């Protein structure tokens, strides 16, 4: 079984510089390949992408400053993007053509080959980085690490490590079924009387976010104050994301560990808050195995 564990990294200044350069190299290679295949008459194929990639390595020798797989894996990333695009076009769905990567937005890179990295306790080794990076905690699962994805968000670095493991035991459900009603005042109310209160700290964070975003809009782009305000907004976005995840995980863990069948009342809660039309739309039943 493949399970992923996302762990915060504690890199030194030199290690953080390497990770930033790796993210930049991956973004640059992806955009160069996409720009090439966006040209009229140039059709996508992995063979043609490999040939173009070899030209890019000669044109941009600074790719060699980081592991070759950082930039080489962009071919697989772009192949997946085009595959999904053509599949959606064939089905008549909204296509979603591959987009260029932007600096500072979803910065990441992956190493999918086992010799290119390894985990030892609370440290991570990456190819062409001389020192091991400290991790905030050890791997949660025992097994063989198969892939690592390094990402950066709100000034923090994370490693999502995919592990091939048998160290997983689903929680045994003690009850047959439960009904869940999502509300406006409370986050969720279960048919057995269990209530999950709304996250008041999240509401406070959302109010602060509005204030910080208005302050950011008044700054001059490119100035130091703009950069400082932008970092503050990014950090608050990250905090809000964590607060939402914590609330959702609290509910999902309680339900999946105790009940085999979960019935959810599917209401347009956002619409209920904005208008007075409280209309029941449907009831969804989920089976937990």
N, C-alpha and C positions, 0 to 999 in steps of 0.2 A: 504494500500500500504506500502511495506517495502522499506525504503530508508536508506542509510548509510551516516554518516558524520564522516570524519577522522579529528581528532583534535590533535595538538601537546600538550604533557603534560609537566609540569614544576615540576618534582618530587624533593624532598629533597634528600640528600645523603642516608638517611636511607630508603626512599621510593624506590629510584633507586636500592638499594641493594636487596630489596624484589622483585622487578620486574625482576632483573637479576636471582635471585634464582628460581623464578617461570618459567622463560624461560628455565633455565637449567633443572629443574625437568621435565618439559613437554618433552624436547628433550631426556632426559635420559629414561623416560618411553616409549616413542615412539620407540627408538632404541632397548630397551630391548625386547619389544613385537615383533618387526620386526625380530630381531635375533632369537627369539624362533620359529617363524613360517617359518623361512628360513631353519630350520633343515629338513633333509630328513625324510619323513613319517609324518610330522606334518602339518595337513591341517588347513587352516584358517576358523574360525567361530567366531561369536561374543560371543557365549557361552564359547568357549574355551579361548577366549581372556579375558573375565571377570574372569575366574578362575585363569589364569596366572597373571592377574593384582593384585588379592588379595594376591598372593604369593609375588609379587614385593613389595607391601606395607609392608609386614612383613620383607622382606629382606633388604629394604632400608627405615628405619623409618623416615629419613629426608624428605621424601615426605610430611609428616604431617606438615612441617613448613609453607607450603602454602596451599591455598584452595584445597580441595580434587578434585574439578572439573577440576583443571588445569591438573592433571595427568589422571584423569578418562576420560576426553574428548578425549584423544589420541586414545581410542578404536574406537570412531566414526570417527576420522580422518583416522585411518588405514583402517577401514571398507570401507570408501569412496574410498581410494586409491586402495584397492584390487578390489572393484566393478568396477571402471573404467578400471583397468588392464584386468580383465576377459572379460569385454564388448568389449574392443579393440581387444583382442585375438580372440574372437568369430567372429568379423567382418573382421578379417584378416588385421587389421591396425597395425601400429607400436605400440607395447604394452606399453612400459614405466613402468617397474616393480617398485614398491615402493622403494625409496632410503632412506638410513640413513640420519638423520639430522646432520648438521655440526655446530659446535660452531661458532658464529659470522656471520652466513649466514642465513638470514630470521628468526632470533630469534623472537618468538612470542608465545602467549598462548591465549586461549579464555575462556570466562565464558558465557555459553548459558542459564543459569537459572536466572530468574529475581531476586530472593532473594539474589543472590550472589554479586550483585553490584547495585548501583543506582547513578543517576546524579542529582545534586542540583546546579543550576546556573552554575558557572565555576569551580565546584569541582566534583570529581569522587571518590566514595567509592568502595573498593574491599574487599572481605571477607578475614579475618585474617590480614588485614593491619589496624592498629589502627587509623591512621590519613588519612584524605581525600587528594587526589592528586589534585593540581591546574591544570586547563586546560587553554590553551591560549585564548579560546573563548567559548561562550555558544553554546549549541546545535542549529543547524540551523532550525530544525523541531520540532514542538510540537506533542506530542503523547506518546506512551509507549515504552521505551527502552527494546528491547528483547534480545540483545546480545552485548557483547563488546569483541573486539580483541585488545590486547596490543601487539605492535610490537616495535622493536628497529632497528634503521638504522642510521649509521654514528654518533653514540653517542647520538642520539636523540630518545625520546620515543613518541609513538603515540597511540591514542585510536580510533579505528574505531567502532562507536556505531550504531547498527542497530535499527531503530525506526519504529514502526507500526504507520503510520500517514495518515491523510487525508489532511495535509497541503501541497498540491502540485497542482499547476495550470500550465499546459503546456503553453508555449508562443504561441500566435495566429500568424500563418503565414500570412503575408500581400500580398505575391506574389505567383504566381503559380509554376514557375520552374526557375532553374538557372543551368548553366554549369560551371564546375570548372576544370581548367587546372593546374596541379602541374608541376612546372618547376625547373630549376637549379639555375637561377639568383634570381628569386622570389619564395617564398614558395608556393603561389597559386594566380591565376588570375581568376576572375569570369567573366562570359559573360556580366554582367552589368557594367563592367569597374572597379570594386573594386579589388584592388591589396593588397596582404599581402607580405610585404618584408621579405627576409630571415633574420633569427636571427643572427646578427653579433656577439653578445656577446656569443652565443652558440659556434660559430666557435672558438672564443678566448679561451673558456673553454676547448674545445677538444684539442687544441694545448697544453695548460697547462697540461692536463691529460697525454698526451704522454710523456711530460718532467718528470712529477712526477712518472709515471710508470717505466721509464728508471732508475730514481734515486732509486726507490724501489728495482729494480732487482739487483742493485749493493750493497745493504745492506746485512748483515749476518742475516739469519733467526734466530729468538729467541733473538736478541739483542734489546736494548732500541731504537736505531736509526731505526731499522726495524719496530718496533711497531709504532713509531712516524710517519714514512713515510707511513705506511699502513693506519693509521687514516686519514692522509692528503688526500690520494687517495680516501678513502671511502667518505669523506666530499665533495670532488670535484665531485665524481660520483652522489652523492645526489643532488648537485647544478645543474649538467647537466640534471638530470632527471626532476627537477622542471622547468628548462628553456624549455625543450622539451614539457612538459605538458602545460605550459603557452601558447606556440605558437599554439599548437594543439587546446586547448580550445578556444582560440580567434577565430580561423577559424570556429570550429564546432558550437560555440554559435551564431556567425553571421549567418551561413547558416540555422541552425535548427529553429531559431526564426523568420526568414523572408520568407522561401520558403517551399512549400509543397513537391516539387519534386526536387531532387538534382542529377544531372548527372555528374559523374566523369570520366575523361579520365584516364584509368588505364595504366600507363607507368612504365617501369622499370627504375626509375629515378637513382637509384644507378648504374645500368649498363650503363646508358647514360653518367654519369660522368666519368666512367672508360674507355669507348670506344666511338667510333664515330658512333656506330650503333643505331640511334634514330628510333626505330621501335615501332609503335603503336600496342598494344597488344589487347585491348578490351575497351569497354565503359560500365560502370556500372551505373545503374539508381537506386537511393535510394528514397523510398517514406517516408516522415516524417508525422507521425500521431499525 
